[in-house]
Amino acid sequence: MGGLGRTPSNGGAMSAFLSGMASVAVIACVALITPALARPTLPFGVRVPYDRVADPAVVAQRRAYARLVLLAGGVAAILSAVLAAAVTTGSGRLIAVEAVFGVSCALLYYRAHRTLRAAKRSGGWHEGRRQGVTVDTTFRTDPVRLPWPWLLPAVAITLTTAALGWYRYDALPPALPALSGLGVEDGRTVPTTPLTAFEPVLLQAAITLLLPALTLVLLRARPDLDAARPRGSARKYRVYLRGMARMSLLGAACFAFCLLIAALRLWGLAPATTAWLVATYLPPAAPVIGALVWELRAGQGGHRLPSMRGEESEDSGLVQRDDDRHWFLAGAVYANRRDPAIAVPARFGTTWTLNLGHPVTWSILAVLAIVLLLWTAGVIDLPTRTTLS
């Protein structure tokens, strides 16, 4: 009978199984989608000329990477299924399997990057070609504007939350549940003060200010243009930036709405039911899904967007300058002291990265390091993760 006490219930085992399978599936999908989002001339973070996009070496690495990711995903799924049968003793191991699978996908990507870069060097793919870069000065004289109307929902939600807090403040009890991340930690209370009562409003205001500021910085970042097709790539990049900016401001509204629900729970205006908990954490899925759909449609720098008449046949006679020596970790890290840009489009996925060769970058990293040290020492508190249970 003692052994039966360690046997997980069917419900617990099924929940662990479904959770493990879902995590493995998400990691596999991200790993398979990441190379597809990049420009055709940047397979696995390696710069190649247009006429080498379909080179046998490139095709072979794409196929090998996909097969190995699927193989690793199959192994991770089998291990997750086995460990799910012992969820009471193997939940930590389930997380370890997912972490190992994620690291394995990153290593497989790096393997493809190294192999393709070696094939490029040995084959002399850029030798004898006219290399160059293109600059569109209109991105300075007529930059992509921040779509301010898309920020109005976040502002309206923040003002509504502030008004409700002002109305409710005098009726609050002496102690309130602690705010944790985007939710409320019912098991811990804090004294009622203007700071603790209006903490959701302060976080809303911070998000409503910081996300547009960050978006504005990215809109002013160095454009990712193609020297071979300067006009077409410049137009597509503008369209891409507009879509990215809208998704960012939509995200501000969704996070502000999450904090509105958290404020209602904090002030005793909403019960701690599953429906309210789901309402707290569901809105962030909207900007994530929207951004993913936009990235799949537009691609890195907008290269997937439809070409206008004449753009498809555009050819300046140049190939994009081979600057692989400034990129590290398969295109995720950039360091160039001669480049005045602080933020540049990364070669890994469709993100931006900081130029580690710029002094401002190290100032930003120093501030982040100080915040991390203060948090580790317990001087400041950072948002923590909460669950639906």
N, C-alpha and C positions, 0 to 999 in steps of 0.2 A: 504493500500500500504506500510505502514511503516513496517509491519511484513514481507513483501516479501524481504526486504533488508537484513533480517537476515537468509533467507533460502539459504542454500548452493547450488551451481550448481550441476547438475548430475555428471559432471566430477570430481568436488572436492570431492563429497560424495563417488564416486566409488574409487577414488585414496586413500581416507582415509580408506575405507573398505578393499581394497586389502592390504594396508600397515599394517593395524591392524591384518588381518588374517595371513599374512606372518610372522609377529613378533610372534604371538601366536604359530604358527606352528613350528617356529624355536626353541622357548623356550621349547615347548613340546618335540620335537625330542631330544634336548640336555638332557633334564631331563630323558627321557626314555633310551637313549643310555648310559649315565654315569654309571649306575650299571652294564651294560653288558660288559663294557670295563675292569672292575676290574678282578683280579684273582678269580677263583671259590672259593678259600679259604679266600677271603676277601669280602664277601657280605656286602654291605653298610658300609665298613670300619671296619668290625669286623673280627678278626682272628678266623678261625674255622678249625678243622682237616679235612683231605680229606674225611673221612667217614661220615662227617656231612654236606658235600656240598649240598646233596639232602635231608637234614632233613626237615620234615614237617614244622618246624618253619621258615626255610629259604625260602622254596617254598611259604609259606603263605605270608611272607613279600614281596617277589618279586611281587606276584600277587596283593596284596593289594596296594602296591606302584603304580604299573602300572594303576590300576583302578582309584585310587584317582587322579593321574596326569591327566588322560584322562577326568575325571569328572571336575576337576578344569580348564582344557583347554577348555572344552565345555562351562562352565560358562563365562570364559574370552572371548571366541569367540562371544557369544551372546551379552555380554556387549559392545564389540568392534563394533559389527554390529549396535547396537542401537545408540551408540555415533557417529558413522560415519555419521548418518543421520543429525547430527548437527555439522559437522566438523568445522564450523566457530567459534563455541563457545565451542566445546568439544575436540579439538585436544590435549590440556593438559591432559584432563581426559583419553584420549586413552593411552597416555604414562603412566599415573598412573595405568591403568588396566594392562598393560604389566608388569610394575614393581611389582605390587602386585602378579601377576601370577608367576613371577620368584621367588619372596620371598616364595610364597606358595610351590613351587616345592622343594626349599631348606629345608623348614620346614618338608615337607613330607619325604624327604630323612633322615633328622635327626630323625624323628619319627621312621622310620624303623630301623635306627641304634640303638636307645635306646631300642626298643622292642627286637631286636635280641640279643643285648648284655645282656639284662636281662634274656632271655631264655638260653643263654650260661652259665651264672653264676648259675642259678637255676638248670640246668641240669648237671653241672659239666663236660662239654665237654672235658676239658683238664686234668681232674683229673686222676692220675694213668698212664699217658703217659710219654714217654721219650721225653723231649723237648730239642731243640738245635738250633743252627744256623750253617750255612755253609759258609766257606771263601775260595775263589779261589784266590790264590796269583798270578796267571798269569795275573790277571787284573792290577797288579802293575808291574810285570816284562815284560809283553807283553800286554799293554793296547790297547784298540780299538783306532786306529789312526784317526785323523781328515782327511776326504777325501778332501785334498787340491784342486784337480782338479775341484771339484764342486764350488770352490770359484772363479775360473777364470772368469766366466761371470760377476760377480759383479765387479771384478777389471777392466775388459775391459770396462764395461759401465761407471764406474767412470772416467777412463782415457779419454774416448771419450767425456764425459761431460766437463771435465776440458779443453780439447783441443778446443772444441767449444766455451767455455767461454773466453778462451784466445784470440781466433780469433775475437770474437764479442765485446770484452770489450770496445775498442776505439770508437765504433759506438753507444754505449748505450746512451739513453737520460739522462738528469740530475736527473730524478726521476724514480723509478721502482715500479711496483706493489709489495705489501708486500707478502712474502712467509708465508703461513699459513698451518701448517701440511704438507701434501704431495701435496697440491695445491697452487694456487695463489689467493690472495684476491684482486680482481680488484678495489674494492671501496676504497682502502687505499694504499697510496704510501709512499715510503721511499727514502731518498737521495741515489744517486748512489755512492757507495764506493766499494772497493775491497771485503769488508766483506759482504755487501748486495748482490753484484752481484754474488759472488761465494758461497753464502750460500747453494745452493743445492749440490754443490760439497763437501763442508765441511760435510754436513749431510750424503752424500753417503760414504765418507771416514769413518765417525764415525760408520755407520751401518756395513760397510765392515770389520771393526776392532772388533766391540763389539759383533756381532753375533757369529763369530768364537770363540772369547774368551769365551763367555758364553757357547757355545757348548762344548768347551774343558773342562770347569769346570764340566759340566754334565757327560762327558765321564769319568772323573776321580772321580766322586761321588761314594759312596758306592754301589756296585752292589745289586740288588734286587733278591736274590737267594732263592731257596726253599730247606730247609734242608731235606725234604723227597726225592727229586729228584735233587741232587746237580749237576751231570754232565749235564743232559738234560737242566735244568734251566740255567746253565752257558752258554751253547752253544746258546740257544735261546736268552738270554739276549745280547750276543754279536751281533747277527743278528739284534735285535731290536735297539741297539744303532747305528749301521751303518745306518739303515734306518732313524732314527731320525736325525742323523747328516747331511745326504743328504738333508732332508727336510729343515733343518735350513739354510744351505748354499744356497739352492734354494730360500728361502725367502729373503736372502740378495740381490740376483740378482733381484728379482721382485721389492723390495722396491727401489733399485738403479734405476731401469727402470722408476718407478713412478716419482722419482726426476729428471730424465732426461727429461721427458715430462714437468714437472713443470719448469725446467730451460729453455726449449725452449719457453714456454709461457712468462716467466720472461724476456727473452732477445728479445722478439718480433719476434721470429722465428716460432711461431705457433699461430693460432687464437684461441679465446676463444669460440670455437664451442662445441656442445654436443659430437661430436665424439672424440675430443681431451680430453674433460673432462672424458669421459668414459675410454679412454686409460690411463688416470692418475690413476683411482681407480680400474680398472679391474684386473691388474696384481697381487695385493695381494691375490686375490681369489685363484690363482693357488697353492701357498704353503699351504693355509688353507685347500683347498679341498684335496690336496695331503697328508697332515698330517692326516686328518680325515680318508681317505681311508686306509692309512698305519696303523693307530691305530685300526681301525675296523678289519683289516686283522691280525695284530700281537697281539693285546690285551696288557694289562699291563705287562711290562717286557718281552713281546714276548711269553706269555703263549699259545696264539692261533696258533703259528707257528707249522707246521707239525713236528712230532717227528721222529727221526732217529731210526733205528733198535736197540732194547733193551732199549730205553729211556722210552717207555710207561710203561714197567713193572719194571722200576727202583724203588727201595724202600730201603732207608737206615735204616728203623726202627725208625726214628725220626719224630716228628712233629715240625713244625716251632714254635719257642718259643712264648708263649703268652705274648705280650708286649702292650696290649691295654691300660694299665695305662699311657703310654707315649703319647697317641694320644688323640686329643681333636677335637671338632666340627666335628664329624663324619669322622675322618681321614684326615682332611684338615690341622691340626696344630700338630706339633711334638715338644716335649720338653723333652730332656734327657741329664742331665749334665754329665753322665758317657759315653756318646757316643761322640767320637772325630770327627764324621762326621759333616760337615757343611750343605751340601745339601743331602737330602735323597728322594727316590721316595715316593710320597704321596699316601695315600689310597683312595683319592677322585679323580676319573677319572684316567688319565694317566700322571699326572703332577709331578713336583718335588716341594718340600717345604724345607724351612730352619729349621734347628734345633734351636729352641729358647733357648735351654739349653747351646748353645755354645757362648762364648763372641764375636766372630767375627760376628755372626748374629746380635747382638745388635749394633755393630759398623756400619754395613750396614744399619740397620734401622735408626740409628741416622743420617747418611748422607742423606738418603731419606727424613727424617723429616726436616732437615735443608733446602734442596732444596724446599720442599713444603712451608715452612715458607717464604723463600725468594721470591717465586712466589706469595704467598698471599700478601706479602708486596709490590709487584710491582718492586722488585729489579731485577728480571730476568724474561724472557718471556719463556713460554713453548709452544709447538705446540698446535694450537687450531683446532677444528673440522670445516670443510668446507662442503658445499653441492654442488650438481650438478647444482643448479639453479643460 
